[in-house]
Structure formats: C-alpha cells, structure tokens
C-alpha cells in the first residue's frame, strides 16, 4: 500500500543540501508489477545491457531526451551482469538497485558533485539544485547525471539510469562492499549497464548513447569576462577599453541580469543601456563578443509581452488549480516556461531573435534548476516515498499527461538550453552557437557549455574544481569550467593568479564574480599582478590550436579535455589516486598550486619523460618531484614525444587566422595530429577543414595531410624544445 507523504517533511533545503543525513532504505519485499525486459547490444568494444521497466498502470516509458543513439537491441532473458547487479521495486514510487562494490574499485562521474574524483564512500542525491553555498556538508548540485563508472586499471563498468526522476546513490558508505541506488518514480525508466572496458572505452560508449558536443565557436574558447553586474553602458565600454588598452587578451564580455528592464527576459533597460544595439555593434568592431544572461523566470506582469504571450498560449507550468504556477526569482513573482512542451520550446527558441537582432553572440542560461526563492517545498525531505501524493505545486504537460515537477525537474535546465540552442541555430544556421548553462542533465553536452555555479574565492574551491570538472567530463561534458577567481567573497591577488594558472586549462575560461566582492578583472590589481595575469591569459591564447584539436578529438571519441591521470595511465596505482593533477589532452600534465602561500608542490610524473612547459627542464617519470612554482608559473609539463601547436600572442580570436603557429617538438621522436578550420561555421561538417599527421624523427619534421580542404592563412614553423631555432614549415 502506498505510504502517504507527510507534507511537513517536504523541504528543499533539508533534502537537497544536507549530505549524509539519510540512510538507504532497508531491503523490503519486491512489489513490482508490470513489464520489464532486458536487451543487449555492443557499442564499440563495450557490452551494453538495457533493462526497461514499465510499472503497472504507468504510461509508456517517457522520452528521457538524454539518449539519442538507437543501436539494434536483442532481447535476452537475463544478461550476464557485472558486479552482481540486482533490482526491485519496494514502494509504488521507489525502485532499489543493488550492486557489489569490491574493495579497491573506484567510483567516478555522477555529473557535478562537490567531491574528490573518487566518489566512493559517500552519499549522493541527484536532483537538480541551486546550491549557491556548496561545501562538504552539501549534497545535490546543479547537474545531476546518473551515470556511475566503477572499476580500476583497464576494467570498468558503468550503470546509467535513464530517467529524469530523482535518485540517490550510497556508494559503500558502511564499508560493506555494497552500492545502493534508489530511484524515486512512478513512471517507466531504463537502466543501462555498460560492461568490461577501459575508462576511455566506457566514456566513448556512453557519449555514443547520449551524444557529443560539436565544435564550439573559437571565440568562446578565448578569455571571457563577467561580473554580476556591469550595470550600465558606460561600465561595459570602459571594460572593453581597459582590456584593449592594457593589451590583456579578451574575446567575450558577459552581461549579467542588470542589462534587463527590471529583470524581464527579452528586454533591455533603456535607462542603463540607452543604445544597447549601438553598444554591441561598437564592441563588435573592437572584436568583442557579447553574451547575455537569460533566466527561465518570466516576470508576472500583465503589461509585459512575454508574460502575456506565454500565459495566453499555455506555455507556462501550472498549479493544480490550473493557474499559472508562480515562484519568486530576480524579477519577483515569475512564471516558468514548461520546456517539456514542444510549443513552449519553439516559442522560447524564436524569442531569441530579440538578442540576435541586437547583435548578441551567445546566451547564458542561469537559475534553470529551476531556482525558486523562498519555496523550499519542492522535494520530499527524506525521500521516504515518491511524490505520487506530493502536493502538486507545479505541473508540466507531456506526451502522457500532467507530470509533477519533481519527476522532470532534472530535465528543466537541459530542455531550456536545448530550446536556446535551437533558437540560435534557426536564426543563424551556419554559425556555431554558444550557450552556457548552470543546470543540465544527461546529454547536456549536445546543447551547451557548463560552469559549476556559485563557488567561492577560497583555496578549497580552487582545488576542488579539478576533481569536480574531471567527473563532469567523465559524465560526457567536455566544455566546462568554474568561475575564475571565485564567485562569492573578495578575490585577493594571490588567489586570482593561482586561479588563472589553473584556469587557462579549463575548457571554459571565464572570470566571474558576484556583486558583493571586489572587482576581479585581471587589471583590477597592482601592475605586477596585472602583468602576471596578462602572461597567463596570453598562454591560454597560445594554446588555442591545441585546445580546438581536443574538441575535435571529443567529437570523434567522446574524450573530455580534462582527464584524470588514470585515463592515460590506468595501471599506475599512484597516478590513479591523484586528483590534484590532471591531463589536458594526452600531452599536457597540469599540476597547479591550490594552497595559499605555497611556492612548492609535489608533482607526480607517470612513466615517461616530461618537460616543464616554460623552462623545458626535464623530469624522468615514475616518481614524484618537489617543484618550485612561484606566482605566475604555468603549472604544466609536456609529455616527451608530443608536438604542441603554439600560436603567437593575439588579443582576441579575430586575429587567429593570421597568427603564426609554431609546432613545438618535445624529444627526438614525436608525433601529433593537427586540426584547423574557420572556427566559426559548420563548414567542417562538409569537409572544409585540414587535418595533418605531424611527425619528427631523425631531425626531420614532416606534416602529412590526412584531409585538406580548408584554405588556412597562418604561417607555420617548427621548433625543438630547448632549441631557439625555428624552421619554416609549408602545410
Ligand atoms: C546566480 C548565478 C551567478 C549570477 C547571479 C546573478 O547566482 O550562479 O553566476 O551572477 O545568479 O545573475
């Protein structure tokens, strides 16, 4: 019999933020009635089994939106499953999954977690949550992705729950070598078990199922500057002026909520930005791209076109009385587009003409968990049961009828970003769109880049950004970063420098802070600090040819840009435990200082020979070294055998196509692939790109074209690390 949910227990703060305050339920009798079946297939080298579950009385298994691949499945009675996977239904709204977690196996991925790389030994609630003050004691975060990878060395398995419903994972917290998952739903769902491959193979298979990011516009990989908020036209123009005049490279200025008319999306403030269009056009002339924030909450205001249209056309979520559901966000009382509906997504997508007409280059989707100020009654406090009996405070429409918000909450940011990207693509079909999102779920990489929300200018958050981004990458999302300098609190010069040292290796490279702290632009400090920041940002630009190559690799294999050491060195037990260092692609090892007032750190080098990025000093791998890293050091080491394409200094990517590129060779024998295209359009999809196999041996450098259909105008040379001579190369 269903247990009634006690409404007094429904409290978002309790449920979503207090980590470890829940216990998995005791094993109970299996009450499952309905249909379930197993199927099997192979994706690449990975065996994939899929369990489809349709509880009695539920409509068809709902569209998860996360999975896009349709391999051919073969129905099987009971597949051979790794790690003793077992499942049952325990209550009308709850499914339990059990699996062995043998000692020594690592647990990875799960989307965005405030955690080390190995998420084992911890409890994880996966429900999309605005968690603006996250720390050790907090649980759910902005991007719940129920994809758990388990294993060690070259043998990994994965469980992927294809459902938008909330779930929670207990990964052997009681040290009984058991993992438990609880999924809270009354609807159908699927579970995928990916078996027996290496970590790269599993991520490749997972991103085959859930899709990959296409190449981002080159400008979006440059330096982005944001703050909550640059309040008016004058400040924004000043900002642009400072960057150019001080020769600090920058491509993008990001406008936070104050560009709007009292936070009404799809408007601008006439008072603060009297000639918005002209400002954007002038900035464009100076090679700045402008990105604007767009939140989902639409101000409840009967004089406001967007609210009137949304209400008239039933585009908003409703309450159980059938009225427009209202929650409070920046604009005050707001209505929330029901992105589950195709018509709503189309309306929202088309509305972006407002921004593209104004010359806006990209869109930043925020608050899309969605965040509701003051409403805490979103989630059952202890998840003792699923919200069949939950007060229907917010309802969505879907193919199979009205749906409670909680069951699809995890999809909200994902579908909002999808709609945003579709809007930009419909308006500018041959321009790569740039969408940034705070919330997202399985497959979000197809639609947007992500950042990890409201961090703090704390060393703890600087350090945590590494394992957090590594797990985000293993969850399928390559284009990710955190606010450089930290969002909350004052960023003192030292942490800003340390943050840039690491941040130049974040795939998404944006400095952003809140309204309460001091300005933390690279030039907001004394000249010596500015000088160091400039040098680091220039280094980012010099790495752009390498970074775009990594995105190309992601498109082909699903590999993230930031990779745990175990990705490349799976049999090195020490390397596998490290999460304060990472590989940036296969050739660069990054080991930053993430502590205040430290000038030395221990760097572990896996097998091979490694070269200091700046000094070319050599280190023989297989052991740690203590390395001196004064403020401003580029904390990177290059693998012997690599060839890095390094661009000359530019101020913005508008200068990229003519900047000279030097292929820097590390060692006596080296090889690499080099990719280039126009960086803006989708022409690469019809073959307009170049790809070369570069090699160096016996003092000879060769570049063999694998594909050559793009007319590049850069000049090229090669240089052997440690040697000052550079030699022209004809491509
Ligand atoms: C949220 C975002 C932050 C933004 C602020 C104001 O806190 O996470 O990045 O600056 O809202 O829009």
Boltz pocket constraint, residues with backbone or C-beta under 6 A from the ligand:
constraints:
  - pocket:
      binder: B
      contacts: [[A, 132], [A, 227], [A, 228], [A, 256], [A, 257], [A, 293], [A, 366], [A, 367], [A, 438], [A, 453], [A, 454], [A, 512], [A, 513], [A, 514]]
      max_distance: 6.0
